[in-house]
Amino acid sequence: MPKRINKRPTRTPKKREPKERGPERPQRPRPPRDASRLRVERKKPTFAPPPVGTKATRTNEQVYIGHVVPGLEKLAARELTSQFDEADVTVLETLKQFDERTSLLLFTWPSDPAELLQLQHFEDVFVLIVDRQGITGERAALGTIQGLTAGPGLERAVNIANPILPGNRRKPTFRVIARKSGAHAYRRTDLRTATEVAVQSRQPAWALDEEARFEIWTQLVQDRLIVGLRLSDETMRQRTYKTFNLPASLKPTVARAMVTLTRPADDDIFLDPMCGAGTILFERAQVGRYAKLEGGDIDHQAVQATLENFGNRHKPFEIREWDARDLPFEDGEILAIACNLPFGKQIGSRADNQLLYPAALTEWTRVLKPGGRMVLLTGEGRLMRTSIKDRSGLIFEQSIPIVLRGFPAEIFVLSKATF
């Protein structure tokens, strides 16, 4: 049977009557459009606003940063103002042991910044980018750090560094060194990353590279942030005169400070009785004229290293293998002595030093000319004081506490009585 199809009745839609409109309201004339308001794009801020803290370095002049071994701040400042015209240089602030390994000198320098690379008591020299106090320990402070680092100080520092730094200007590279101490809710790596982001926001063409042309140091200690662009390289702190190095070799900047404290003179017969690889002797040779350099060591390898490092330079000199407690000199033959004594850690032992120090001081006092100066570096301050007290004719002038590669040490300045 065929299926039946039920058809539903269709409905005819009703026509809606148009509603009656009331009287038309008069339209208000529109004000003319201001062309300055057209197509205004509001950009979201990339970084946090500047901090509530204060600008630490209050000067409109360009500021530079000098890194110095803690304890040598006065010698470094004296070199800065004496080597250059004191009227042109202003030491604004000295931050002693700023990050436990380094002291900072903040100073102005109106002349060619390339001349700062001649400084001998400084480990490094930087152009200041940011110096700000009041950085909080909260994680949100990373945005503040980014905003400050990406400010106009970076551009100014790059313009100063470009004529000085070697490398390819067309393909600029950079890296960030971050140091931090204090209670913060972020790590040192976070500080470094924040600085990297800030730099690339300001300099999009720059690429990160370990062998970079530009090196930016970010140092945050408690609530103070200091960011600088490095002008110097390793040759400023390590020098270029040594081919061979030995364990426990002395920092050249510390050696230069010790030489300075001997008050070098043109007629010096200058002695380092435990010369190691010859760092102190080299620094004395760099200072200026002398009559003769004398050096030696009980270690045959050290003597050979010094001879190799000297080559045919800086004559007259003589390097010999000897026992520093029995020197081949007449009484009063030596005009100045500087020496880095064993600390009893990497070289020798503290028990050995109990015998070595008194015997060495007795012999060195014998060969030193009356009125001559003796500058000694040691990590055995108490033993040194006892040994000095027991030596007749040896005058204690001063001691300078320093921090050497994280370890406390002292530079003793002595002189021989003239009576």
Helices and strands as residue ranges (DSSP letters): G 35-37, E 63-68, H 73-83, E 90-95, E 103-108, G 113-118, E 124-133, H 141-149, H 152-161, E 173-181, H 188-202, E 207-208, E 214-221, E 224-230, H 234-238, H 252-261, E 269-272, H 279-287, E 292-297, H 300-310, E 317-321, E 334-340, H 350-367, E 368-378, H 381-389, E 394-404, E 407-416
